Amino acid sequence: MSTLCSDQAILTLGGNEYKFPIVEGSEAERGIDISDLRAKTGHITLDKGYGNTGSCESAITYIDGEKGILRYRGIPIEQFAMGPTFTDVAWLLINGRLPTTAEYDEFSADLTRYANLDESMRHQFEGFPRVAPPMAILSAMINALSCFHPELHELEDESQFRHAAARLISKIRTIAAYAFRHSRGLPNIYPDPALRYVPNFMHMMFSQPYKQYICPQLVRDALNLILILHADHEQNCSTSTVRMVGSSGANLFASCAAGVCALWGPLHGGANVEVLTMLEQIHQGNITPEEYVKQAKSKDSKVRLMGFGHRVYKNFDPRAKMLGAIAEKLLPQLSAGDPLLEIARRLEEIALSDPYFIERQLYPNVDFYSGILLRAIGIPTNMFTVIFAIGRLPGWIAHWWEQNQTQANRIARPRQIYVGETHRDFVLRDNRR
Ligand code: SDX
């Protein structure tokens, strides 16, 4: 909970003074509580894109965009390079602390137990065209999961919630892998209960009925860290969507399915695909890095330097730094000198010394290097954002639950400033000119 500050915000409107309380969070962030602004003043605020508006109080993730700080439940993400698994971090985000060994083992056992899909659900993949976007399938099938678990629509207690969370976190891998296999006309590979979270996913993605794919430790560690670095990011577009949908009382599956749709957008989670498209365009010689940056700066072009810029970070995105370092280390071992990494480095070098980007505080974000890394691991481009969704799911679940546990949870319903036609009457068609 935030604390009430001794000072207040004073708004002068039409010769009247209105006072509003100021609240302060645990990291000294301050917010003006305008919950009764309209009742007091008859005015609402207008903040397009919510760049200045806090929608809730949350204890899950802390970002300081100016200092490039990102912490999950107080732990700086840089410390996750020390080897926790994605399962550890998923449990941390959802439960507020790191799991004991017994809790970790129980959660891992649940993730193994719940990996399979109901056979009639497995057949539903055949109804999609081969070219169906995997994010469309992912959102549809996460929603479809709720049809097979009606007992998890109303989560009465923490234990039921934990089982629903484990089911979702486990099955999203299976859904993602089956979507990929279907797009290639390959038979589904069932999860292997002997494998842990990441190796089991890669097994379902790349094994053949006659030959099991063994996930190299290098790939396992890289994908584990990629998922961790994507696991949560406070009130980003997709997480806010999950909270918005969940605020209506919609169940966990429906809320997360909505999060998948929001993440799909090229300005959000879809940017990692756009980054690779941009790098490949440059690599194929259609355009030089210098020319691309020039286009990205031009008001006349819709081109943006994908993977650059962020609503919150006005400094380096710490995740981009970590992914860049992993790429530097891994790529020479995974895919001999990927030329796209060189192009990425060149773009970064140009942009970081260009006044256009400096003045607008545009730095590489999480998507700038993730695509190159995922490609080196062998993940196909159209699955990049799906990997982002697998990583972000524990964050969505944690926020959905945090909101549901807040007694003051009200349905989210922003206001607007109407700018349309003023009053006019209906005219019968024969009388219209
Ligand atoms: C993610 O919110 C999150 O936390 C998101 C995320 C998460 O973990 O959930 O971090 C994941 O979505 C990362 C962002 C991935 N998207 C991209 O990389 C797409 C490229 N970046 C942008 O489109 C943009 O920077 C956004 C969408 C990320 C942020 O947009 P904002 O905050 O609305 O900024 P803006 O559009 O108002 O831009 C401000 C100025 C504009 O120029 P002016 O009108 O002031 O002259 O900066 C320019 C923009 O044109 N600008 C860019 C640019 N990003 C902003 N110009 C060129 N290239 C870019 N990438």
Residues whose N, C-alpha, C, O or C-beta is under 5 A from the ligand:
A	BS01	SDX	H233 N236 C237 P266 L267 H268 G269 A271 A296 V303 R304 L305 M306 G307 F308 G309 H310 R311 R360 N365 D367
